Amino acid sequence: MNQLAVVERPRLAVTLGDPAGVGPEIVARICHDPEVRAKADLLVVGRRMILAAGAMACGLPMPSVEMVEVGPGQEIKPGRPTAITGRQAGAFVEEALRLCLSGQVGAMVTAPISKEALQAGGYPDTGHTSLLGRLLGVPRPVMMLAGSRLRVVLATIHCAFREVIGRLSPQGIAHTGLVAARDLQRYLGIQNPRLAVAALNPHAGEGGMFGDEEETLIAPAIQILQQAGVQASGPHPPDTVFWRAARGEFDLVLCMYHDQGLIPLKLLHFEDGVNVTLGLPIIRTSVDHGTAYDIAGQGRANPASLKAAVLLAAHMATHRKNGV
């Protein structure tokens, strides 16, 4: 008998995200989704009144779901983030993390937060990835964006483009690839992941005509990965590597900067892309979109990305538990 067939549904902590954004609405929708309920037991982290407001905006009844209430009740206006909503969003994440570390849940799934509101609320972080890394003492967590056709990881994340080259190093690029390869094995069962390492410059530098970063930074990183037993190749020209990966030639593309990976990922998976933080002692997935304050409270937000994040977290938690 297939071992997965007899395993209990994993229990997942789902945060409400920024209460002024679309998080409460999309969480309410997935709580009513029969496929989600068949794959996982959800524990919503936030405030009951906020989830109820999200459900009402969608024309849905209050979900019958287990909840952990965090923080005092506050008046929230959809579409109007404040320091209070940023502080609440951060507190929801901290509680979900506590539940993961205590073993009460198998993974956490986060609805979108605002970097500006988070910092206004007293957090020094630029988003979920840096917040979780700081709380867990992991200095370099890795951001992976994933869909059914394409997965990408980022060697640099949120910084100005002019800072990218200064932040790249062979050791840093190799670290990103090593963490990604290990977690693809551990959580997704890909035993020998095929990593395509993207070049930085047009035509992979064209032999140094358009820059030498391929020779000085990226090729040495690939050598480190290969010496560690990772099936890494490149540097691949960025204008073709994502097409090749989407056709199934690679399991993952290691990208040098944020938009290099996010543009092709969102082109293919705008509605159902998932943000996964790798390199942590817990499983964390999230939506691949923002708070959408402009439509918050209108019941119009698409829950597809959050649903995909929940289903992926359930798969990862089940795979880790059973080693299948």
N, C-alpha and C positions, 0 to 999 in steps of 0.2 A: 504494500500500500504506500502511496506517496506520503512522505512524512508531513508535508505541508497540510494535507487534508485533515489531520488530526490535531493540529496545533490550535490553541485558543487564539482568538483575535487579539492582536497587541493593543495595549492601552496607550493612547497618545494624549499628551497635553497640547491643547490648541489655544493660543493667546488671541485676544480680541484686537491686538494692534492698537493704533492710535484711535481713541474713542470718537474723535471728530472726523475720521476718515471712513472708508467703506468697509473696514474690517468687521464691525459688528453685523453688517448685512451679509457679507459672503460667508461668515462663520455660521450665521443662522441658516443660510441656504444649505450648506454642506451637512449641517446637523439633521436636516430633513431628507438628505440624499440617500436612497436605498442602497446604492452601491457602496458608498462610504460606510454606512452602518453595517453592511455585511462584512467589510474588511477590517474594521477597527472599532474599538470602544473609545469614545471621545470623552475627555475631561476638559471642559472649557475653563480657561483661567482669565478672570476679569471681574466684571460686575454684572449681576443678574439684570439690573435695570438697563444697562447698556445693551446687553444681548437682546432683551425684550424690545427695545427701541429699534434695533436692527431688524428684528423679525417683523415688527409692525410696518416698517418702511417697505418691506418686501411683500406685504399682504399675507404673512404667514403667522401661525400661532407660535407662542413661545415654545421653543424646542424642549422636548423631554430629554434632558441631558444632564449628566453630573457636572457640577460646577465647583470651583474654588474661588471664593470671593476675596478680592485683594483691594486693600485701601478703602478710604471713606467714600461715601456716595457724593458725587459732585454734579452740578448742572452742566451738561454738555450740549453744545449746539453743533450739529453736523456742518462740516465745511469750515469751521472756525477753530483751528488749533490754537492752543495756549500752552503756557508753561505747565498748567495742570494736566492737560491731556498728554504732554510729553512725559511728565513724571509718572503718570499712570501707565503709559505704554512700557516704560522701562521697568516699572514694578511688576507688570504682568510677566515680562521676560524673566526677571529674577526668580519669581515664584515657579515658573515652568522649569527653569534650570534646577531649582531645589528638588522638584519632584523627580526629575531625571536622575540626579545624583543620589537620591535616596532609594531609587529602584521602584518607586511607585508608578512610574510610567516608562515605556520603552523608548520613547522619542518625544521630541517637541516639534510642533508645527506653528509657525508664527505668521500672523496677519501683518499687513504693512504698517510701518511706522515712518515718521518724518524725522530726518536728521536735525532739522532746525528746531522742531518742537522738543525733541529728545534733549538737545543741548540747553534749550531754554528751561527745561525741567530739572537741570542740574547734573546731567550726565555728560562726561567729556568725550563721548564716543561719536563716531560718524555713521553708525548703523548697527544692525544686529551682529555682523561679523566681528567688528572691533569690540563691541560690548561683551559678547560671549568670550572672545579671546582674552580680554582683560579680566573678566570674572574668573575664568578658569586658569589663568596663568599661562596661556598659550600665546607666545609672542607673534607667531605667524600662521594663523589659521588660513585655510585656502578656500576661496570661493569657487564653487562649481555651479554652472548653469546647465540644466539638462532638459532634454525633451526626447521623444521617441526616435528622432532622426539624428540628433546632434548633441554632444556634450562638450563644454569648454571649461577650462580653468584659467585663472588670471594670475600672472606673475606680479603685476602691480594692479591696484584696485582704484581707490578714490584719490586721485591726485591730478594736478594740472598736467596737461600733455607735455609741457616744457620740462617737467620734472621726471618724466618716465625714464630716460636714459640714465640719469643719475641714480635712480633707484634700482636699476637692473644690475645683477651680478651673476656670474656663473653659479655660485653657491645658492643664491636666492632662487634662480630659475630651476636649478636641480631640486631644491627643497620642494617647490611647488609640484614638480613631477613625481617625486618620491612619495609625497603624501597622497597625491591623487591615485597613483598606482596601487598603493597599499589599501586605500579605502575602497577602490573599485573591487579589489579582491575580497575584502572583509565584508562589505555590505551588499555588493551586487553580484558576487560569484563569478566575476570575470577573472579567470585564473592567470592569464598572461596579457594584461592590457596593452593594446597597441597605441602608443602615444605619438602623435604628430606634433612636433614643435614648430610653431609658426615663426617665420622671420620677422624682423622689425621693419626693414626697408623694402621698397619696391623691387620685385624680382630677386628677393633674398640678397640684395646688395649688388647684384651683377658683378661679382668678383671684386668688390671694393669700389666700384664706380659711384655707387649711391650710398656709401657708408660702410664702415668696417665692423659694425656691432655683431654681425653674423659670425665673423671670424674671432672677434675678441671676447664676446660675451656668450653667444648662444651655442656655438659649436663646442666650447669647453663644457658647458652645462650638459649637453647631450652625451658627451664622453663620460661625465660623472654618472649620469643615469644608466648608461650602458654597462659601465663597470659595476654598478650596483645590481645588475640583472634585469633592468627595466628595458622592455622592447620599445626604445625611443628612436625616432628618425627625424631628419631635418638638417638644417632649417628649411622649411617648406615655404615657397612664395605664398603670401597671404591671399592673393587673388584666386588661388586654385585649391588651397588645402581644405577649406570648409566644404566645397563641392565634393571633394574626394571623401571627406569624412561622412557627409550626409548620404553618400552612396554605400557606406558600410566598410570602407577601406581601413578606417581607424576607429578606435573606441573613444578617443578623446583628443581634443586639440588644446595644446598648451599655448596660451596667448600672452603677448608681452604687455598689453595694456587693456583697459576696461572696454572701450568701444570696439577694439579689434575683435573681441569675442562676443560682445553683446549685440552688435548689429546683425551678424548672420544668425545668431541664436534667436533673436526676436523676429527676424524675417520669417523663420520657419516655425517658431513656437511662440508667437506673440500672446496667444490666449492661454496656452497650457504649459509654458516653461516653468521650471522649478529651480529655486535657488537652494543649494545645499552647502552647508559649511563643513568642510573636511578638516581632518587633523585634530578634532576635539575628542574627548573621552565620552561624548554623548552623540546621539543622532539629532541633527536639526535640519529641517527643511522649511521652505517658505515660498511665498508667492514671488513671482518675478515681475512685480509691478508696484507702483507706489500707492499712496493713500487716496488719490483721486478725490481731493476735497471738492472739486467742482461739481461732482455728481453725488456726493455723500448725502445720505438721508432720502434719496429719491428712489431707492429700490432698483436701480438700473445696473449696478455693478455685476460684472460677469464673474461667477465663482469658479470658472474652469481651472485657473492656475492654483487656487487653494485646494480644490479637489485633487488635482494631480499631485500636489505637495503631500496631502494626507495619504494618498494611495502609495506614493513612493516611500514615505516614512514607514508605513505599515510593512511594505515589502522589505525594507532595509532592516527593520527591527526583527522581523520573522527570520530573515536570513542569518542575522548575527546570532540569534538565539539557538537556531537549529543547525547552523553550519551546512546548509543545503543550498 
